[in-house]
């Protein structure tokens, strides 16, 4: 089952429009990297847990 996360669902000062989809592991890893590099978050277990809870099932 594909998963996705979409920055448009979580408005920020940057008005980011990135959407990431793929396997849960791929999306989570890419979302962590994006959150750190583009949004200034710290790579932490708490960030990973938060992002994992935001993943949605992708409709084919």
FENTAHU-V122211 format. One record per backbone hydrogen bond with DSSP energy under -1.0 kcal/mol. CO is the residue of the C=O (numbers start at 1). NH is the residue of the N-H. Records with the same first field share a line. If there is no record, write none. Layout:
CO = NH, NH
//
This chain:
2 = 58
3 = 22
4 = 56
5 = 20
6 = 9
7 = 10
12 = 15
18 = 7
20 = 5
22 = 3
23 = 27
24 = 28
25 = 29
26 = 30
27 = 31
28 = 32
29 = 33
30 = 34
31 = 35
32 = 36
33 = 37
34 = 38
35 = 41
44 = 48
45 = 49
46 = 50
47 = 51
48 = 52
49 = 53
56 = 4
//
